[in-house]
Amino acid sequence: MVFGIYAWPLRLLAFSGIFALLFSALTMASPNTTTTPRIVDLAAQISTLVAQFQEHLSAHNLSSPSFAEEGPDTFPPEISHLKDALLDATAEMHELLLDPLSLLFKFAAISNLVSIDAISRYKIPDMIPPGSQISFDEISQKTGLQKGPVRRLLQHAMSMRILTEPEPEMVAHTRISKFMTIPSINSWVNFESRETWPATTRIVDAIQKWPNSQEANETGFILANNNKSVQDIVTTSPERAMRFASGMQAIDYVPGYAIENVSTVYDWASLGNVRIVNVAGSRGQAAIELAKNFGNIRLLVQDSANMIQGAESGVPEELKGRVEFMAHGLFEPQTIKAPVYFFRMAFRSLGDKYAVQVLKAQIPVLESGVKILLQDVCMPEPDTIPLWRERISRSVDLALECFSNGRERYLDEWKYLLAAADKRFVLHRVYVPKDSLLGILEIHWDVTCSGEA
Ligand SMILES: C[S@@+](CC[C@H](N)C(=O)[O-])C[C@H]1O[C@@H](n2cnc3c(N)ncnc32)[C@H](O)[C@@H]1O
């Protein structure tokens, strides 16, 4: 039931005004059934939703969706529920009309990344001046490729609305290709094409070779990289390490994942005047953001010695002394006592066995009432969020598998992890922000709960 959360408003709308007339006419016209055919139901929903969506845009003098270079990339959050319902209804309509082979082809279209990889690697979007166009011949000269292969790759990309051919032989931007001129987006596309893609193609081989493995060296990535793990690659290949690092910067464009969101996803002010240990806090990006916004918080960022080397210099002058760094292995016993421990996206790259080890490693310093905050994804149960979002989160889940046998976790799986580590880790609350899956699990160390020492 994809439309679960919107089912009532849609039904009410569908039966109002002109749609009620249309519905009753169509229902009566069908001799064998009294139920409205699904495509008719969807068409009515789409029509109503589009009217509401456009009404809001017009009322706020905002542009309507368009593939044009200057078309809008995002829409106001107050109409995200309309956009969600529209995306799901239009996708369902589209997929209902496909025959099975065409539907399989749509989802198995492995060739899509070929042209995306090519235009990113050759930085073709950067060759097109904004608001202008460039010929296939010029692109051929700039890339050193013959015009035939250039045209073939670009026309494939155009079929996905990346670039357009406004007149024969000329190439111009769509808003998608324009978006690809953002350096971190280009880096992310490069990362997806050259790291994620080859590793993903070996996921099932890895599953067959190492069934049920939780080991970071028994993955699709290992099989695609001559037995080298992500860690081996980033420590020996500066070029690929840079690709991993810069690809990650694109995460700021994922709704809810930008570092700025860390301040709004939890009531940090309620913690009062505290010191927070930010375990696996990288180079302090989240800690700096929190220190900027909450004047009474002090943060100690722990990460590997390599990661934190020189990170102090990135702390703004006014925050110095409130954001500090310490080399500390993730699996090593915690040595710093604090009232709050904060882990941001630290568990998703770990199999359960290792995630439990990390939790257990904190126990030596925990005292009654200590809070452990995990900012991570709590996977929605099937059919509880719009399908278009669910599809993305399930793809990310598989990517986590291909790199390190990590995974996204459902609420009961988080509970299982906590219980497996120690019964005194008690889940208190889960905060899930609107339009994002990256929430906060608030866990309390509760000595009244029986557990092993
Ligand atoms: C997915 S990143 C998350 C980084 C940061 N919390 C954020 O939200 O951007 C995982 C972090 O765990 C750190 N890490 C992984 N294994 C580690 C280990 N064995 N010891 C210390 N840090 C480790 C990495 O260096 C990296 O900074």
The ligand as an ORCA input file, in Angstrom:
! r2SCAN-3c Opt
* xyz 0 1
  C      31.084      7.137      7.701
  S      32.328      8.039      8.500
  C      31.374      9.119      9.502
  C      32.163     10.327      9.821
  C      31.434     11.406     10.612
  N      30.877     10.902     11.837
  C      30.379     12.079      9.768
  O      29.220     12.004     10.114
  O      30.709     12.671      8.751
  C      32.995      6.885      9.649
  C      34.138      7.413     10.478
  O      34.617      6.348     11.291
  C      36.019      6.432     11.352
  N      36.571      5.110     11.645
  C      36.323      3.975     10.962
  N      37.012      2.949     11.503
  C      37.695      3.457     12.551
  C      38.570      2.893     13.518
  N      38.862      1.597     13.509
  N      39.085      3.709     14.459
  C      38.776      5.030     14.488
  N      37.939      5.621     13.597
  C      37.410      4.836     12.643
  C      36.424      6.922      9.992
  O      37.728      7.504     10.023
  C      35.322      7.919      9.675
  O      35.667      9.208     10.108
*
